[in-house]
Amino acid sequence: MTDVARLAGVSHQTVSRVLNGHASVRPATRARVLEAIEQLDYRPNLAARALVTGRSRTLGLVTLDTTLFGPVTTLYGIERAARAAGYFVSVASLDTIHRRSVGDAVARLRDQVVAGIVLIAPLISGVAALARLPTDLPIVVVEGDPEGDFATVTVDQRTGAREATAHLLGIGHERVVHVAGPQEWFEARERLAGWREALVAAGVDAPLPLLGDWSARSGFEAGGQIAKFGDVTAVFAANDHMALGVLRALHEAGQAVPQDVSVVGFDDIAEAEYFTPSLTTVHQDFEEVGRRAVGLVLAQLDAAPRRAAHVVIAPRFVVRDSTRPPS
């Protein structure tokens, strides 16, 4: 930094102001400093800065090690939002979410002097894992329990499921079968609850849900059972991959979608528009989830005392070709 200051003909403090984006530096001076930085190929020592300030330009991210669309897309949304705010992201991927694994991951990230941590905790087991997390570090939980002591960002899963089910009932279907996700996931439980609430509001008995594991294979197996029922005209699957499996099973059973059976999914994956037929589904804005999660972490950095804000993001129902009134 001293070399940059000497080459630009300014003080050490001016170089520091330019690096930190202060508005008090004149444009011509800023340009000279930036030119000197480029000429000398200067890079700030982030480790040294963290030692001085006690805070790095890095956010920690703890997530389940999975290829499932929701957690992975949320991770990318958080990383993009952090980058836009001038932060790097250090990721700790876990095979399981429980107290010890989360505690160890947070400890490793604290050793890196991270400024704060975002925890993607979609499993019910994550509730116990949060119990012993440090309270002196900004922490935001994504898709966790919105009733907890930490700041949270969640998508309103229950409302999305209610809208999906109400759409099918509203176009004339009298029975809506639900292919549910694994019940150790918050999202799966909330979508199941939303489906039931919509049926109760319409005065319709809720049939037993069919349990899947988020995979297209489990949706295919559930779709095979639905095809044998013979009287089902509408299916709400808890995610798009299971909906894809249902579509395939119904096709193999000779039942056309949407002429014989209407199908709705959840997530609005990129491929949903290109299914045959294109899939009616519930869209989740994972970019907004990432922005709000990073924003809550950064808002806690200088807040005293820290406030456990709870942000709920509304989903958007997308109607495509896989639903129509019953024949």
Number of C-alpha atoms within 10 A of each C-alpha: 19 12 13 23 19 14 16 20 14 16 13 14 12 20 25 15 14 18 16 9 11 12 10 10 14 10 10 9 16 22 14 18 24 18 15 20 21 12 11 13 9 13 10 11 9 13 14 11 13 17 11 10 8 12 18 20 19 22 29 24 25 23 25 20 14 13 9 12 17 17 20 17 18 23 25 14 22 27 23 19 23 23 16 12 14 10 18 18 20 16 18 18 17 15 10 16 24 18 17 13 16 26 18 12 18 24 14 14 22 17 8 17 19 25 23 26 26 28 25 24 25 24 21 18 17 23 17 14 17 21 13 11 16 13 10 10 16 25 30 28 28 28 25 26 22 18 11 14 15 22 25 26 28 22 20 20 27 23 22 25 31 21 20 30 27 21 18 24 19 13 12 15 21 16 19 26 20 26 29 25 27 16 16 13 17 21 26 26 19 21 28 24 16 23 28 23 20 22 20 12 10 13 9 15 12 16 12 9 18 18 19 24 18 22 17 20 19 22 31 23 18 25 28 20 15 23 20 11 9 9 11 17 27 28 26 29 34 33 30 30 27 29 33 25 22 32 30 22 22 22 15 14 14 11 17 15 22 19 14 18 25 25 29 30 28 28 23 22 19 9 11 21 16 9 15 13 17 15 28 26 32 26 17 23 18 23 18 17 25 24 19 23 29 28 16 25 21 20 13 21 16 9 10 7 8 17 14 18 15 20 18 16 17 16 21 18 20 16 16 15 17 22 26 22 17 16 10
